[in-house]
Amino acid sequence: MKARLALLMLLLVAALSPAQATEVKPVDIGKNIDVWMVEDHTLPIVSLTLSFPAGSAYDPAEKPGLANFAASLIDEGAGPLNSRGYHSALADRGIRFGVNVDRDYMVVSITTLKENLPEALRLLQLALTKPRFDTDAVARVRTQIIQSIEQDETEPPAVAQRDFMKAFFNGHPYGHSSDGDVAGVFAVTQDDLRGFARSHWVKGGLKIAIAGDVTAPQAAKLLADTFKPVSGAVPPPPPVVGRLGQPGVHVVTMPVPQPTVMFGLPGIMRSDPDFLPGYVANYILGGGGFSSRLTEEVRVKRGLTYGITTQLSTFHRASVMLGSVATRADAVRQTIDVVKATMADFAQKGPTQAEIDDAKTFLTGSFPIAFASDAGIASQLSVFQRQGLDVGYVAHRNALIQAVTIEDVRRVARKLFTPARLTVVVAGTMQDGRGAPQRPQAPVRPTPAPVAPPPAATPSGQAPAAKKPAPAPLQSRGGKPATRP
């Protein structure tokens, strides 16, 4: 099975090798703005991903959700155009415009025909410099966001993620949901929205990734003209994170047959040389789907779940290794015990060489998938920008992963995977479970997530009215396209 997977990955690399040779160029349009671009003249399409220092970490303590609220209104009217007029201007030119808010950034994604790129950037400039925040639009979007938050409060995956972040970050702004809470969203005023846009929708700290049918000189002129009237203010970074984690099991009681368990540890910062060994280690432990140890122990051997996964997520000020699993109420304790035992065994013994080889094959072979379209290229480059990597990282990324040794992974696994430090949040109930069978059973299938209506946005963003599905670990509003660290 693993040999077959390796062969498929090698064929994939061969098929998509041009993406691996993608040339990423820096474009200079002024101080404090980071622009990377890839020219691709295959189709007359251009995609941009723009990251503004306007994430939920900048929310006032008494008004969590302000950043997301403001972002949700970015296409709801600007300058002479009201909400209907702005949406019509986008639709008339076939311009795809999406927005997503994470902990550190507001991420705007745009895809357009080459001939409509100047108009797309004009509309973006209008939204950044002359947002309207009309009373009717604010009221409508406020209602949509509150309804979404209230629906999340009935879903174990969303509740577990929300309460995990709150417990893990111990009062830091990273700890509240990017969507905020009902009281915070209700308290936001039009003046709050205008003030946030003035101070955070700025070009100081802006990161732009652009890919498609445009040359570097053309891109430089268009972007320079677009951002010339935008404020050059540089927002201060989020506050330093203090203690991470609250070890132990925390239960949020919900009357559901299938609780969701979120578990996590302090992670590894992206700038740390140990990040890539940790990334490989995480793939082997829980990030590799059916090839991971946790899937083998929790799903295959014991039938306690349909799926279990872990991931390393990094923010500007912190990093977290976060895992997620859903199981029966009478199997929660057993599942947590198996997770801890598997983690302890991996930390003590480390990986096998075969596991290292399989992980490298997949992680390097799957990398070109992110470069299969201009939108994918812009999205992936934007991830690297937000992680503080240099413009040459794409060319060297796979070689850096290949350079990771089994000794590196063993060392980092011992440091990273400490079961006694696990913060565990259960959304549901924990029944005794002492009579739970130990033999393999049919896996527990996940509770079906609500079906979201088609969003009027790109894959990296979602219209405020669209209801997001039950979140995977650290999934932000509307989900994210596939990216590779």
N, C-alpha and C positions, 0 to 999 in steps of 0.2 A: 504493500500500500504506500509506504513512504518512498520506496524507489520510484513508483509510478508518479507520485506527486512531484518528486525531484525532476523526473523527465518532463512532465507537463510544464514545470516552471522554466526549465531550460528552453523548451520550445517557445514559451511566451517571451523570454528574453530575446530570442532570435527574431521573433515576429515584430517586436516593438523596439528593437535596438536603436532606431533613429531617435527615439525619445531620450535614450540614455546619453546621446551625443548632443542634446539640446544645449545651445550656447546661451548662457544668461549674461546679459550686459547691464552694467549700471548706467543710469541716465541722470545727469546733473540738472536739476531744476531749482536749486537753491539750498540754503542752509536748513538743517533740521528736517529735511524730507528725504526719505530713502526710497529710490525708484529702481526696480529691476525690470528688465523686459526680455522677451523672447520673440524674435521675428519668425512668423510662420505665414507664408504667402500661399498656402495650399488653397484656402478658401477666403473670400472677402469678409471675414469676421474678425472682430476684436473683442477681447474680454479683459476686464480690469477687476482687481480686488484691492480695495482701499481700506486700510486699518487706521482708525482714529483713536487717540487715547481717551476713550469715552465709554469704558466698560462699567459694569455694575459695582466695581470696587470704589468708584467715585460717588456712589449714591450717598446722600446725607443719611446719618444713622436713623433719623426719624422718618425718612421717606425712601425706604428701599423700593427699588423699581423705577426710580426717576430716569436712569439712563435708558432702560428698555422702553419706557413710555415715550420719551423724546424720540428715540430711534424709530419707534412704530409710527411716528407722525412725519417722518422725513419726506415721504412722498404724498402727504395729505394736504398739499398746497404750499406755494411759495411765490413771492412777488405778486404779479397780477393774476396768477392762476390759483383758483380754489382747488379743492380735492378732486372734483370731477375733471376740471381743466388740466390738472397736472397728470392724472392718470391717462387722460385722452392724448396728451402730448407724447407720452411714452408709447401708448398703444398704436398711435398713428404711424410711428416709425418702427414699430416692432422691437422696441428697446426693452430688454429684460433688466429689471432693477430690483434688487433684493437687499435686505439688511438683517443682520444678526448681531446680537450683543452677547459677549462672553464676559468673563470676570475683568479683563484688562482692556478690551477694545470693542468699539463698534465697527463691524466689518460690513462694508458696502460692496456689493458685487454687481457688475454691469456687463452685459453682453449685447453687442449690436453689430449690424452690418457696417463695414468700413465707411461707407458714404454717410452714415448717420452718426458717426463718432463725434463730430463737432457738436451736433445737437444734443447728444447724450451728455456730453461734458457741460454744455450750457445749462441743461436742466439740473445737473448735479450742483454746479456753482450757485444757481438760484436757490436750491434747497439749503445749501450751507450758509449762504449769506443773507437770505431774505425769507426764512421760514415763517409761516403765517400763524400756526397754532390757533386756527379758528375755533370758536366756541363749540360749534356743532361737531367738528372733527374730533376735538378733545373729548367731548362727552361720549361720542360713539366708540372711540378707541379705548377709553377708560372702561367702558362697559364690557368690551370684548376681552380686555386683559383680566378684569376681575372675574368674569365668567370662566376663563381659562384656569385661573388660579384656584377657583372654587372646585372645578372639576378635578384638577390635580389632587386636591385634598381627599378625594375618594379613591385614588389609585395607589396601591402599595408601592410600585416602583418609584413614583414621583415623591411620595411621602418619605420613603427610605432614603432617597438621595438628598432631599431637602434637609432632613434631620441629621444625616451623616455629616454634611458640610457644616451645619451649625455646630455640631459637637466637635468636629475635627479642628475647626479654625478658632474656637474659643473666643468669640467676640470680634474677630477681625472681619473687615468688610467682605472678604472672600466667602465668609460663612453664610451669607444670606443668598437666597435664590436670585438669579439674574432678573427674573420676572418681578421680584419683590413680593410683598404680601398685600392683602386686601386693604388694611388700614393705611399702609404707606402709599399705595397707588391712589386711594381715595383722597389722601391729603395733598397730593401734588396739584399745584396751581399753574395757570398759564404763565405767570411770572417765573415760576420755578423752571418751566420748560424752556422759556426764552433765555434765562440765565445760564442754564446748562448748555444749551446750544452755543451761546456766545463764548463760553469758557472752554468747551471741549470739542466742538466741531471746528477744529483749527488745523493749520498745517504744521505747527510745531509738534514734532514727534510722529508725523504722518508717515505711513509706509504704503507704497503703491507697487503692485505687481501688474504688469500688462503683457498680454500675449496675443499675437495674431498678425493680421495683414497691415502692418504699419512699420515704418522705419524709425530708427532712433531719433534722427532730427525732427521728423514729423511728431513723434510722441513728445519730445522735449518741448517743442513750441506749443502744442495743444495743452499739455499739462501746466506749463508755466503760465499761459494765458488764463487757464481755468482757476488756478489757485492764487493769482496775483491779488485779487481783492479779499481773499480769505485771511482771517486773523493769523498772525504768526506767533501767538501766545503758546507757551509750552507748559501744559499742566504738570504739576508736581506728581511724582510717582505715588502709587498707593503706599500706605504706611507699612513699616517693617512688620513681618509676621512674628509673633511670639511663640508660645508653646504650641506644638502640633499634636493633636490627638487627645482622646480621653479613653485610654485602654479599658476594655470591658465590654459587656453586652448591654445595650440600651434598647428597650422595647417601646415602640409606639403602638399601643393597642388598637387594632382594627378588626372588625368582625368579618374576616375574609377566610376562605378555605385554603388559600395559597399565599402565605406571607412572602415578602421579598426581603432578602438580607443583603445589606451593603456592608462591606468590610474594607478597611484600609490602613495604610502605614505611611509615615513620612517617606517621600520619594527622593529622587535625585534631581538636582537642578540641571537644566539643559546645558549650562556652561561647564558642568563638572565633567572631567575626563572619564568618570565612571558611568556616565549616562548610557552610552551605547552598550557596554557590557551589561548594564542593568536592563536595557531594552531587550537584549537577547535573552537574559535570564527570565524576564517577565513573559516573553513569548513561550518559553519552555514550561513555565509554571502554569500560566492561565490564559495567555494571550493568543495561543495557537489553535484555538478551536478544538477539533477532535484530536489533534496531536498533542494537546497539553496534558500535563499530569493531573491537574484538577478535574478535567473532563473524564479522564480515565478512572480516577478514584471515586468521584462523586456521582457521575452519570453511568459509566459503563459497568463498573464493578458493583455498585450499590443501588442504582436506579433511583437516586434521590432527587434528580432534577432532569429537565430536558436540556438545560444549558447553563454553563458557568463560565465567567470570563473575568479577566483582570486587565488593567492597562496602567501605564505610567502617564500621568498628565502633569504638565508643567505650566505655571503661571509666572508672571514677572517677579513675584516675591516668594513663591513657594512651589513645592512639587508634592504630589500625592500618588501613591500606588493604590488604586481603587478597584475592588472586585464586586461582583453582583451575582446573586443566585436566587432563584425562586424554588420553593419546595413545599411539601405538605406541612400543616401545622404540627403534626406529631413527629416530624422528622427534622425540625429546625435545629434542635440541640445536636443531634447526630451529625447533621450537615456541617455545622460550625466546628464540631470536634474533628471531622475528617479534613476540613480545610486547614485547621491548625496543624494536624499531624502531617499532612502532605507538605505543608510549608516548612515545618521543622525538619522533615527528612531531606527536603531539597537543600535547605540551608546547611545541613550537616554534611551531606554526601556530595552535593553538587550535581551537575549534569553529566551525562555520558558523552563521549565524543560523537556518537551517532546523533544525539539530540542537538548538539552544537552544529553539526554539519547540516542537519535538516532545517534548523532555524535559519542559518545563513542562506541556504538555498531559497527558502521562501521569502525572507526579508529582502534579499537582493533581487530575486526574480520577479516579485510582485511590484517592485518600485516603479517600473515604467507605466503601470496602469494609471497612475496619477497624472501622467503626461499624455493621455490619449486624446485630449481635446484642448482647445485654447482656454476654455473655462477651467478645466482641470489643472492646466499649467499655472494659470494665474492664482488659483486657489492654493496649490501646493507651494508655490514660491512665497505667497503671503504667509503661510504657516512658518516657513523658514525665517522670514523677516521678523515675525513676531517673537520667534524664539531667540533672536539675537545672533543668528548665524551669518556668515559672510557670503558674498555673492558667488564665491567659487565652491560652495558646499555641495551643490548638485553634482558637480563633476567628480567629487571625491567621496561621496557618501557611501557607495557600495564598497569601495576599497577600505574605508574605515571599519565597516562591519566585518569584512573578511579578515581584518587584522585582529579582531577580538579573539583571544585565546581561551581555552578551557580553564586555565588558571585565573584569568580575569573574571570569568563568570562565576567561578567558585568563590572567589574573594568577595565579589560584590553581593552574591546571594547570601553569604554569611552575614554581611553588614545590613542588607536590606530586609530580608525576610525573617523577622523576629516575631513569632506568634504571640508572645506575652505583651507586645506593644500594640496589638490589633485593636482598633476601634471598630466595634460591630454595632450596627443599627438594624433592628428587626421591625418591619412594618407589618403588623398582623398579630398573631398570638403564638405563644410557645407552649404547646401541650407537652405532657410528660414524655411520651414517645418511648418509654422503656420497653414496650412490647413491639416496637417497630422491627420488622424483619431485616436481617442483615444480608440475605441472599439477593442477587440481582432481580430487579423488577422492571416493569414497563416504566420508562422515564416519565416524570411529571412534566406535562406540557404547559407552556406559559399561558397565562390568561390572555385572551385576545385583546389587543390594544384597540382603542377607538379609532375608527377610520377617519383621517383628516380629509377635508375637502381640498381640491387642488389649490395650492397657494399661488398668489400672483407675484411670484418671486423666483429667483434663481435657486439652484440646489443648496446654496449656502445661506439662504434667508427664507423668511416666511411672512406672509401677510398677517397682521395682528389677529384677523378674524379666524385664521386657520388653527384648529386644535392640534397640538403636537401629540404624537403617540407616546406611550409609556417610554420613559427615557432609558437609554443605555447609560452606563457610567459616564457622568459628566457631560452628557449630551446637552447642547444648548438649544435654544428655541428654534424649532424647525429642522434640527438635525444638521449634519455636516457631510460634505463630500469626503470620499476616502482620501486620507493623506498618510504620508509615511514620514516618521521622524528622521 
